[in-house]
Amino acid sequence: MTIQSKVMVDKNFVVADVDQRIYGSFIEHLGRAVYGGIYEPGHPSADEQGFRRDVIEAVKALQVPIIRYPGGNFVSGYNWEDGVGPKDQRKRLLELAWWTTETNEVGTNEFADWAKLVGSDVMMAVNLGTRGADAARNLVDYCNHPSGSYWSDLRIAHGYKEPHRFKTWCLGNEMDGPWQICAKTAEEYGRLANETAKVMRWVDPSIELVACGSSSSGMQTFGYWESTVLDLCYDQVDYLSLHTYYNNNYNDTANFLATSLDLDHFINSVASICDATQAKKRSKKKLMLSLDEWNVWKTIGSSRAEQRWQIAPPEFEDVYNMEDALAVGCYLITILKHTDRVKMACLAQLVNVIAPITTTADGGLLLQTTYYPFLHASSYGRGKVLQSIVSSPVYDSKDFTDVPYLESVVVYEEEQGVITIFAVNRHLSESMALDVDLRSFGEISFLEHIVLEHDDLKAVNSTASPQQVVPYAGGSTVVDQSSAKSMLSKASWNVIRFSVK
């Protein structure tokens, strides 16, 4: 049996231009993300600064435009001054967010160097846990001011004559969470964020600022936190953050693949709160959203380092399978659908820690299943998102009703004349016939149909079988003038591309 679905788009009905920063990611001083991940002096591929070239190449292929740093929970106890200057003078400190020892071998300047190597901008986070406005303004001065002040001249003395000019800054991290170092009430955080933002902008008026939203939509204060914080700092910030993680720990794949509906609802809810605050304040500014932590996280409830005060112990090194790749594909599609409001998003994280890239015990590198949908979206999902009219059969799961078997979005790169359809067939046992109506484009021609699938949804890539789950070009698509017919395999991720004649 084959189920039927249809997608119709018109090139004149545009949701929004894609902000490339939705393909951002995240590196935190957690586990082996930094030490043993991006940075490993003595490794055969390490450059003169100790950065692994094999990791650099894997990240560069993803075309990640912005990377959030240095946390995460880590930032709420971090003194940025400990990570600059001569390395032999840097302190080894007890790191309380993850109960490890932080060597401070990598800090602000080193990470700025690494980000340039992979072609990314830095989304810098400031500590609003143990610290506040004073440390934040000094960090902006150190990073962005050309010269002539104590902090900018100190950067120059550290070997960085040119300022880093970091544009995007996060005002703390998950400050509503009781796990956070020096967590805040909404009122406390809103006031602190407002005053910190104010002085940071006085140092550098060109920066843009992200206020902390709730740590998840499951927090008891969700909604109240957003509205209260925005009441206090709306005029000073440009974005509100969203964080969300999902998993299939109950082994209910149909329900797991429907969790992108929860992400859709979460984004709509936060956007509504932002708009209500705008109306209340009679403001001309529409606040945008930064989904700066999202992923599948299977070990989210696990404890911190089993033996305290280790240096970079392996933590949260989730192994991703085929169904995880499908879920990540669904989340990417959902983010694209909301590109009118979601202007930044960070896959959390990038290397080793709940990551698509893993460095292995034998010194090698492994690309996990989730690497591929992110690679495809980042490579081909740039241009304009078009409004789709979708017809698809639906199903009900434990937590969701009317879940469409087809999850899809259409992106049009007008300059190159390329149409890309990202599509997931959620059906676990049946293939899907997809009719695509592109009549407004005139005659089209077929470019390629990339497929990621595997008969075993629990299949993973490993050092023994690194190519167990990889995409292939050769999916079934036939074009007839301005329409196309594609066959989507059961439980598959698909990238279907056409050129406009």
KEKE-275273 format. One record per residue (C-alpha): x, y, z; residue number from 1. Coordinates in steps of 0.1 Angstrom, whole numbers, plus 2048, in hexadecimal, padded with zeros to 3 digits. Last residue first. Layout:
u, v, w, k
X, Y, Z, NUM .
...
REM end
This chain:
u, v, w, k
88B, 90E, 758, 501 .
887, 90C, 77D, 500 .
89D, 8F1, 78D, 499 .
890, 8D6, 7A3, 498 .
89C, 8C6, 7C4, 497 .
88D, 8AB, 7DA, 496 .
89D, 8A5, 7FC, 495 .
88D, 887, 80E, 494 .
88F, 879, 831, 493 .
87E, 856, 834, 492 .
868, 842, 84A, 491 .
857, 82F, 82E, 490 .
866, 838, 80C, 489 .
85B, 858, 7FB, 488 .
850, 854, 7D6, 487 .
850, 875, 7C3, 486 .
839, 882, 7A8, 485 .
841, 8A4, 799, 484 .
82E, 8C2, 78A, 483 .
837, 8DF, 774, 482 .
841, 8CC, 754, 481 .
83D, 8A8, 75F, 480 .
859, 89E, 777, 479 .
860, 87C, 785, 478 .
86F, 875, 7A7, 477 .
87C, 855, 7B6, 476 .
89A, 859, 7CD, 475 .
8BC, 854, 7BE, 474 .
8D4, 869, 7D3, 473 .
8DF, 856, 7F3, 472 .
8DF, 860, 817, 471 .
8F3, 84D, 832, 470 .
8E9, 835, 84E, 469 .
901, 818, 851, 468 .
91E, 82B, 843, 467 .
933, 82D, 862, 466 .
930, 807, 869, 465 .
94B, 7FC, 881, 464 .
951, 820, 88E, 463 .
92B, 823, 891, 462 .
90E, 831, 87D, 461 .
8EC, 828, 88C, 460 .
8CF, 811, 883, 459 .
8B1, 814, 89B, 458 .
899, 81C, 87F, 457 .
8A3, 7FB, 86E, 456 .
898, 7FB, 849, 455 .
8AD, 81A, 843, 454 .
8A6, 83B, 833, 453 .
8B7, 85B, 828, 452 .
8AD, 865, 804, 451 .
8BA, 880, 7EC, 450 .
8A4, 888, 7CD, 449 .
8B7, 89B, 7B3, 448 .
8B5, 8B6, 798, 447 .
893, 8B2, 786, 446 .
888, 8CC, 76E, 445 .
86D, 8E6, 770, 444 .
855, 8F7, 758, 443 .
841, 914, 765, 442 .
848, 91E, 788, 441 .
824, 925, 792, 440 .
81B, 901, 789, 439 .
830, 8F2, 7A5, 438 .
818, 8D6, 7AF, 437 .
82A, 8B9, 7C1, 436 .
819, 897, 7C3, 435 .
828, 881, 7DE, 434 .
822, 85B, 7DE, 433 .
82B, 84E, 801, 432 .
83A, 82D, 80C, 431 .
82A, 81A, 828, 430 .
837, 80A, 848, 429 .
843, 825, 860, 428 .
830, 842, 851, 427 .
842, 862, 85A, 426 .
84C, 86A, 836, 425 .
863, 887, 83B, 424 .
866, 8A2, 820, 423 .
87E, 8BE, 817, 422 .
874, 8CD, 7F5, 421 .
88E, 8E2, 7E3, 420 .
887, 8FA, 7C6, 419 .
8A5, 908, 7B3, 418 .
8A6, 927, 79D, 417 .
8C9, 931, 7A7, 416 .
8BF, 954, 7B1, 415 .
89C, 948, 7BC, 414 .
8A7, 92E, 7D6, 413 .
884, 921, 7DE, 412 .
87E, 90D, 7FD, 411 .
861, 8F5, 801, 410 .
857, 8E4, 822, 409 .
84C, 8C1, 82C, 408 .
83F, 8AA, 846, 407 .
829, 88F, 836, 406 .
818, 876, 84C, 405 .
804, 892, 85A, 404 .
7FE, 890, 880, 403 .
7D9, 894, 886, 402 .
7DB, 88F, 8AC, 401 .
7FA, 890, 8C2, 400 .
805, 882, 8E4, 399 .
800, 85C, 8E1, 398 .
7FE, 85D, 8BB, 397 .
7E3, 865, 8A2, 396 .
7E7, 862, 87C, 395 .
7E3, 878, 85D, 394 .
7E0, 875, 838, 393 .
7F0, 891, 825, 392 .
7E6, 8B0, 810, 391 .
7FE, 8CD, 813, 390 .
7FA, 8F1, 807, 389 .
81C, 8FF, 80B, 388 .
826, 923, 812, 387 .
849, 928, 803, 386 .
869, 92B, 817, 385 .
881, 942, 804, 384 .
8A6, 93D, 7FF, 383 .
8BC, 924, 811, 382 .
8B2, 901, 81A, 381 .
8CA, 8EF, 803, 380 .
8EB, 8EC, 815, 379 .
8DE, 8F3, 838, 378 .
8C0, 8DC, 834, 377 .
8D5, 8C0, 824, 376 .
8F1, 8C1, 83F, 375 .
8D7, 8C2, 85B, 374 .
8C5, 8A4, 84B, 373 .
8E7, 892, 849, 372 .
8F8, 898, 86A, 371 .
8DB, 888, 87D, 370 .
8E7, 865, 873, 369 .
908, 86A, 885, 368 .
928, 874, 873, 367 .
946, 863, 884, 366 .
96A, 870, 887, 365 .
989, 85D, 890, 364 .
9A2, 85E, 8AD, 363 .
99C, 83A, 8B7, 362 .
985, 844, 8D3, 361 .
96E, 856, 8BB, 360 .
966, 87B, 8B4, 359 .
941, 87F, 8AE, 358 .
92E, 897, 896, 357 .
908, 899, 896, 356 .
908, 8A3, 8BB, 355 .
8F8, 89C, 8DC, 354 .
91A, 8A6, 8EA, 353 .
935, 898, 8D3, 352 .
937, 8B6, 8BB, 351 .
91B, 8CF, 8B1, 350 .
902, 8D2, 8CD, 349 .
8E7, 8DC, 8CE, 348 .
8DA, 8E5, 8AC, 347 .
8D8, 90B, 8AE, 346 .
8BC, 91F, 89F, 345 .
8BB, 944, 894, 344 .
8A1, 958, 881, 343 .
882, 946, 88D, 342 .
865, 95E, 886, 341 .
85F, 95D, 860, 340 .
874, 93E, 85E, 339 .
858, 92B, 86F, 338 .
854, 910, 854, 337 .
879, 90D, 853, 336 .
87B, 905, 878, 335 .
860, 8EA, 873, 334 .
873, 8DA, 856, 333 .
892, 8D9, 86B, 332 .
87F, 8C9, 887, 331 .
871, 8AF, 870, 330 .
894, 8A7, 863, 329 .
8A0, 8A4, 887, 328 .
884, 88B, 88D, 327 .
88E, 877, 86E, 326 .
8B3, 876, 879, 325 .
8A8, 86A, 89B, 324 .
895, 84E, 88A, 323 .
8B4, 843, 878, 322 .
8CA, 841, 897, 321 .
8DD, 859, 8AD, 320 .
8F6, 850, 8C8, 319 .
8F5, 869, 8E4, 318 .
916, 874, 8F3, 317 .
906, 886, 910, 316 .
926, 888, 923, 315 .
94A, 87C, 91C, 314 .
961, 88B, 937, 313 .
971, 8AC, 92E, 312 .
988, 8AF, 94C, 311 .
97B, 89C, 96A, 310 .
96F, 8B0, 988, 309 .
954, 899, 994, 308 .
951, 874, 98D, 307 .
92F, 86C, 97E, 306 .
92F, 88C, 96A, 305 .
90B, 89B, 96A, 304 .
8ED, 886, 96D, 303 .
8D6, 879, 952, 302 .
8B4, 888, 949, 301 .
8BE, 895, 927, 300 .
8CD, 874, 91C, 299 .
8B8, 870, 8FD, 298 .
8BC, 893, 8EF, 297 .
8AE, 899, 8CC, 296 .
8B6, 8BD, 8C3, 295 .
8AF, 8E1, 8CA, 294 .
8C1, 8FE, 8DC, 293 .
8C3, 921, 8CD, 292 .
8A0, 923, 8C0, 291 .
8A5, 948, 8BC, 290 .
884, 95B, 8B7, 289 .
87C, 97D, 8A9, 288 .
86C, 99B, 8BB, 287 .
857, 9B2, 8A6, 286 .
860, 9D6, 8AD, 285 .
847, 9F2, 8A8, 284 .
83D, 9F1, 8CD, 283 .
81B, 9F8, 8DB, 282 .
828, 9E9, 8FB, 281 .
80A, 9D2, 8FF, 280 .
80A, 9CA, 8DA, 279 .
82F, 9C1, 8DA, 278 .
829, 9AC, 8FA, 277 .
80D, 999, 8E9, 276 .
823, 994, 8CA, 275 .
83E, 985, 8DF, 274 .
825, 96E, 8F1, 273 .
818, 963, 8CF, 272 .
83A, 95B, 8C2, 271 .
840, 946, 8E1, 270 .
821, 932, 8DB, 269 .
826, 92E, 8B5, 268 .
84A, 921, 8BB, 267 .
83E, 908, 8D5, 266 .
821, 8FC, 8C0, 265 .
839, 8F5, 8A3, 264 .
851, 8E3, 8BA, 263 .
834, 8CE, 8C7, 262 .
82B, 8C5, 8A4, 261 .
84F, 8BB, 89F, 260 .
848, 8A1, 8B9, 259 .
835, 88C, 8A0, 258 .
854, 877, 897, 257 .
856, 86D, 8BC, 256 .
831, 863, 8BD, 255 .
835, 84B, 8A0, 254 .
856, 83E, 8AE, 253 .
849, 835, 8D0, 252 .
868, 827, 8E0, 251 .
862, 837, 902, 250 .
884, 849, 900, 249 .
87B, 857, 8DF, 248 .
88A, 879, 8E5, 247 .
884, 89F, 8E3, 246 .
896, 8BF, 8EC, 245 .
88A, 8E3, 8ED, 244 .
899, 905, 8F4, 243 .
88A, 926, 8E8, 242 .
89C, 948, 8E9, 241 .
88D, 96A, 8E6, 240 .
89C, 982, 8CC, 239 .
8A3, 9A7, 8C7, 238 .
8A7, 9B4, 8EB, 237 .
8A8, 9D6, 8FB, 236 .
884, 9E1, 8F6, 235 .
875, 9C0, 902, 234 .
889, 9C0, 923, 233 .
870, 9C1, 940, 232 .
84F, 9B7, 931, 231 .
863, 99E, 91C, 230 .
86E, 98C, 93C, 229 .
84B, 98B, 94A, 228 .
83B, 97F, 92A, 227 .
855, 964, 923, 226 .
856, 957, 947, 225 .
830, 956, 94B, 224 .
82F, 942, 92A, 223 .
842, 925, 938, 222 .
844, 928, 95E, 221 .
83D, 903, 964, 220 .
858, 8FA, 94C, 219 .
84C, 8E2, 931, 218 .
84F, 8FB, 915, 217 .
875, 8F9, 91A, 216 .
891, 90E, 92A, 215 .
879, 92B, 928, 214 .
885, 949, 914, 213 .
8A7, 959, 919, 212 .
8AC, 97B, 908, 211 .
8C0, 97D, 8E8, 210 .
8D3, 99C, 8DF, 209 .
8DF, 9AD, 8BF, 208 .
900, 9C1, 8BD, 207 .
905, 9E1, 8A9, 206 .
902, 9F9, 8C7, 205 .
923, 9ED, 8D5, 204 .
92D, 9F9, 8F8, 203 .
90B, A0A, 8FE, 202 .
8FB, 9EB, 8F1, 201 .
90B, 9D5, 90C, 200 .
900, 9EF, 925, 199 .
8DC, 9EC, 91C, 198 .
8DC, 9C7, 917, 197 .
8E8, 9C2, 93A, 196 .
8CE, 9D9, 949, 195 .
8B1, 9C8, 936, 194 .
8BE, 9A5, 93D, 193 .
8C2, 9AC, 962, 192 .
89F, 9B9, 964, 191 .
890, 99C, 951, 190 .
8A5, 983, 965, 189 .
899, 98E, 987, 188 .
875, 991, 97C, 187 .
875, 96F, 96B, 186 .
885, 960, 98A, 185 .
8A9, 958, 987, 184 .
8C1, 93A, 987, 183 .
8E3, 940, 998, 182 .
8F4, 922, 987, 181 .
8D8, 911, 973, 180 .
8C9, 8F1, 97F, 179 .
8AA, 903, 98C, 178 .
8A4, 90F, 968, 177 .
895, 931, 962, 176 .
8B7, 940, 957, 175 .
8B9, 928, 939, 174 .
8D8, 93A, 92C, 173 .
8E6, 95D, 930, 172 .
8DF, 97C, 91A, 171 .
8E9, 96C, 8F9, 170 .
8FE, 982, 8E2, 169 .
8FE, 986, 8BC, 168 .
916, 99D, 8A9, 167 .
938, 991, 8B4, 166 .
950, 9AB, 8A6, 165 .
96F, 997, 8AD, 164 .
984, 9B6, 8B0, 163 .
9A5, 9B8, 89C, 162 .
9C5, 9B9, 8AF, 161 .
9C1, 997, 8BE, 160 .
9E2, 98C, 8CE, 159 .
9DA, 98D, 8F3, 158 .
9E7, 9B0, 8F5, 157 .
9CC, 9BA, 8DB, 156 .
9B2, 9AA, 8F1, 155 .
9BF, 9BD, 90F, 154 .
9BD, 9DD, 8FA, 153 .
998, 9D6, 8F4, 152 .
993, 9D1, 91A, 151 .
9A6, 9F0, 926, 150 .
997, A06, 90B, 149 .
9A9, A16, 8ED, 148 .
9A3, 9FA, 8D4, 147 .
98A, 9EC, 8BB, 146 .
96D, 9E4, 8D2, 145 .
95C, 9C2, 8CA, 144 .
96A, 9A6, 8DF, 143 .
97A, 9B7, 8FD, 142 .
95F, 9D2, 8FF, 141 .
943, 9B8, 8FB, 140 .
953, 9A4, 917, 139 .
956, 9C3, 92D, 138 .
931, 9CA, 928, 137 .
928, 9A7, 932, 136 .
93E, 9A7, 951, 135 .
92E, 9C6, 95E, 134 .
90A, 9BD, 954, 133 .
908, 99C, 967, 132 .
91B, 980, 979, 131 .
914, 960, 98B, 130 .
8F7, 957, 974, 129 .
8F4, 972, 959, 128 .
914, 965, 948, 127 .
916, 971, 924, 126 .
910, 95C, 905, 125 .
921, 962, 8E4, 124 .
911, 958, 8C3, 123 .
931, 954, 8AE, 122 .
932, 956, 888, 121 .
93B, 938, 874, 120 .
952, 92F, 858, 119 .
962, 910, 868, 118 .
984, 920, 86B, 117 .
975, 941, 876, 116 .
962, 92F, 892, 115 .
983, 91F, 89E, 114 .
994, 941, 8A1, 113 .
976, 950, 8B4, 112 .
978, 931, 8CA, 111 .
99C, 937, 8D2, 110 .
995, 95C, 8DA, 109 .
978, 955, 8F2, 108 .
987, 938, 904, 107 .
997, 916, 8FF, 106 .
9B2, 90B, 917, 105 .
99B, 915, 933, 104 .
9A3, 8F5, 946, 103 .
980, 8F0, 953, 102 .
97D, 8D4, 96D, 101 .
95B, 8C2, 96D, 100 .
93B, 8C3, 981, 99 .
925, 8CC, 963, 98 .
917, 8EE, 96D, 97 .
930, 8F1, 989, 96 .
951, 8F4, 976, 95 .
96E, 8F1, 98F, 94 .
98A, 906, 982, 93 .
9AC, 903, 971, 92 .
9B9, 926, 96D, 91 .
9CA, 935, 94F, 90 .
9EE, 941, 952, 89 .
9FD, 927, 93B, 88 .
9E2, 92F, 921, 87 .
9EE, 953, 91E, 86 .
9CF, 96A, 91C, 85 .
9AA, 962, 91A, 84 .
995, 946, 929, 83 .
994, 951, 94E, 82 .
988, 974, 943, 81 .
968, 964, 938, 80 .
95E, 95C, 95B, 79 .
945, 93F, 956, 78 .
92B, 934, 970, 77 .
90C, 93A, 95B, 76 .
91F, 933, 93B, 75 .
921, 90E, 942, 74 .
8FC, 909, 942, 73 .
8FC, 90F, 91C, 72 .
915, 91B, 912, 71 .
936, 928, 904, 70 .
92B, 92F, 8E8, 69 .
90F, 92E, 8CE, 68 .
91A, 927, 8AB, 67 .
90F, 93A, 88B, 66 .
910, 933, 866, 65 .
913, 90D, 867, 64 .
91C, 903, 843, 63 .
918, 8DE, 84B, 62 .
937, 8D5, 836, 61 .
94B, 8ED, 84C, 60 .
943, 8D9, 86B, 59 .
950, 8B9, 85C, 58 .
970, 8CB, 850, 57 .
976, 8DB, 871, 56 .
972, 8BA, 883, 55 .
98C, 8AA, 86C, 54 .
9A3, 8C8, 872, 53 .
9A3, 8C3, 898, 52 .
9AC, 8E3, 8A9, 51 .
9CC, 8E3, 8BD, 50 .
9D7, 907, 8B5, 49 .
9F2, 8FB, 89C, 48 .
9D9, 8E4, 88B, 47 .
9CE, 8C2, 899, 46 .
9C8, 8A6, 87F, 45 .
9E0, 88D, 890, 44 .
9D2, 896, 8B2, 43 .
9EC, 8A5, 8C9, 42 .
9D7, 8C3, 8D2, 41 .
9B2, 8B9, 8D3, 40 .
99A, 8D6, 8CF, 39 .
979, 8D3, 8BB, 38 .
96F, 8B3, 8CE, 37 .
988, 8A5, 8E7, 36 .
986, 8C5, 8FB, 35 .
96A, 8DA, 8EC, 34 .
94B, 8C4, 8E9, 33 .
95A, 8A8, 8FE, 32 .
944, 8AC, 91C, 31 .
937, 8D0, 920, 30 .
948, 8F1, 918, 29 .
92D, 8F9, 900, 28 .
92C, 8F9, 8DA, 27 .
90B, 901, 8C8, 26 .
8FD, 901, 8A5, 25 .
8EF, 918, 88B, 24 .
8DA, 90E, 86C, 23 .
8BF, 926, 875, 22 .
8DA, 940, 870, 21 .
8D5, 93F, 84A, 20 .
8B6, 955, 84E, 19 .
89E, 946, 836, 18 .
889, 95F, 823, 17 .
865, 95F, 82E, 16 .
844, 94D, 82B, 15 .
841, 954, 805, 14 .
822, 950, 7F0, 13 .
82D, 95D, 7CD, 12 .
840, 93D, 7C5, 11 .
820, 929, 7C8, 10 .
820, 907, 7DA, 9 .
80C, 8E7, 7D9, 8 .
816, 8C7, 7EC, 7 .
803, 8A6, 7E9, 6 .
801, 886, 7FB, 5 .
7F6, 862, 7F4, 4 .
7FD, 842, 808, 3 .
80C, 823, 7F8, 2 .
800, 800, 800, 1 .
REM end
